[in-house]
């Protein structure tokens, strides 16, 4: 079976590195991007099986990245987990409006995130 590829888009190096190590240990292939534009470009060129997408990003916010992918027939099938420290209901509602498949709030429990990843990749 092919390894599932996950694109992590977050401007915090420590979070990307920690997630990368944890997910590689679970046998996922990891791609990374540190801003919204790079994340959108990588999603389009690499076609990951799932994205973990921060909300507050340089160059283009996570909502816009999500919207651009979810409203494009070629990429709308990619599950997107919105990943942010913003926990208020309005942010969750906006995430849902732009097509996010799940919403994980920072700080986060790694096991909860991994559970959500497994659920979305079934």
C-alpha positions as CSV (number, residue, x, y, z in Angstrom):
1,X,0.0,0.0,0.0
2,X,1.3,3.5,-0.9
3,X,2.1,5.8,2.0
4,X,-0.4,8.6,2.4
5,X,1.0,12.1,1.8
6,X,0.1,14.9,4.2
7,X,0.9,18.5,3.5
8,X,1.5,20.6,6.7
9,X,1.0,24.3,6.1
10,X,2.1,26.3,9.2
11,X,4.3,29.3,9.6
12,X,5.7,28.0,13.0
13,X,8.8,25.9,12.3
14,X,8.5,24.1,15.7
15,X,5.0,23.0,15.0
16,X,5.8,21.8,11.5
17,X,8.9,19.9,12.7
18,X,7.1,18.3,15.6
19,X,4.1,17.2,13.4
20,X,6.4,16.0,10.7
21,X,8.4,13.7,13.2
22,X,5.2,12.4,14.8
23,X,3.5,11.6,11.5
24,X,6.5,10.1,9.8
25,X,6.8,7.8,12.8
26,X,3.3,6.6,11.8
27,X,4.5,6.0,8.3
28,X,3.0,9.1,6.6
29,X,4.9,10.9,3.8
30,X,5.1,14.6,4.8
31,X,5.3,17.7,2.7
32,X,5.7,21.2,4.3
33,X,4.9,24.8,3.5
34,X,5.5,27.8,5.7
35,X,3.0,30.3,4.1
36,X,-0.4,30.2,2.4
37,X,0.8,30.8,-1.1
38,X,3.5,28.1,-0.9
39,X,0.8,25.8,0.7
40,X,-1.6,26.4,-2.2
41,X,1.1,25.9,-4.8
42,X,2.3,22.6,-3.1
43,X,-1.3,21.3,-2.8
44,X,-1.9,21.9,-6.5
45,X,1.5,20.4,-7.7
46,X,1.9,17.6,-5.2
47,X,-1.8,16.6,-4.7
48,X,-1.5,15.4,-1.0
49,X,-4.0,12.9,0.5
50,X,-4.7,15.4,3.3
51,X,-3.7,18.9,4.4
52,X,-3.2,20.3,7.9
53,X,-3.7,24.0,7.3
54,X,-3.0,26.8,9.8
55,X,-5.4,29.7,9.7
56,X,-3.1,32.7,10.4
57,X,-0.5,32.5,7.6
58,X,1.7,35.0,5.8
59,X,1.0,35.8,2.1
60,X,-2.5,34.1,2.1
61,X,-4.6,33.0,5.1
62,X,-5.8,29.5,5.6
63,X,-9.4,30.4,4.8
64,X,-8.4,31.6,1.3
65,X,-6.2,28.6,0.6
66,X,-9.0,26.2,1.7
67,X,-11.6,28.1,-0.4
68,X,-9.5,28.0,-3.5
69,X,-8.9,24.3,-3.2
70,X,-12.4,23.3,-2.2
71,X,-14.0,25.2,-5.0
72,X,-11.8,23.7,-7.6
73,X,-13.0,20.3,-9.0
74,X,-9.4,19.0,-9.3
75,X,-8.6,19.5,-5.6
76,X,-11.9,19.6,-3.7
77,X,-11.5,15.9,-2.6
78,X,-8.4,16.7,-0.5
79,X,-9.5,16.6,3.2
80,X,-8.4,19.8,5.0
81,X,-8.0,20.1,8.7
82,X,-8.0,23.7,9.8
83,X,-5.4,24.1,12.5
84,X,-5.4,27.2,14.7
85,X,-5.3,28.8,18.1
86,X,-8.6,30.6,17.3
87,X,-11.3,28.5,18.9
88,X,-14.2,30.8,18.8
89,X,-17.4,29.6,17.1
90,X,-17.2,32.3,14.4
91,X,-13.8,30.9,13.2
92,X,-15.2,27.4,13.1
93,X,-18.2,28.6,11.1
94,X,-16.0,30.4,8.6
95,X,-13.9,27.2,8.3
96,X,-17.0,25.2,7.5
97,X,-18.2,27.8,5.0
98,X,-14.9,27.6,3.0
99,X,-15.0,23.8,3.0
100,X,-12.8,22.6,5.8
101,X,-13.4,19.0,6.8
102,X,-12.3,19.3,10.4
103,X,-11.1,21.9,12.9
104,X,-8.3,21.3,15.4
105,X,-7.5,23.9,18.0
106,X,-3.9,24.7,19.2
107,X,-2.6,23.7,21.7
108,X,-3.7,20.3,20.6
109,X,-3.5,16.6,21.7
110,X,-1.4,14.8,19.2
111,X,-3.6,11.6,19.6
112,X,-6.7,13.6,18.8
113,X,-5.1,15.1,15.7
114,X,-3.9,11.6,14.5
115,X,-7.4,10.2,15.1
116,X,-8.9,12.9,13.0
117,X,-6.3,12.3,10.2
118,X,-7.1,8.5,10.2
119,X,-10.8,9.2,10.1
120,X,-10.5,11.5,7.1
121,X,-8.1,9.2,5.2
122,X,-10.5,6.2,5.4
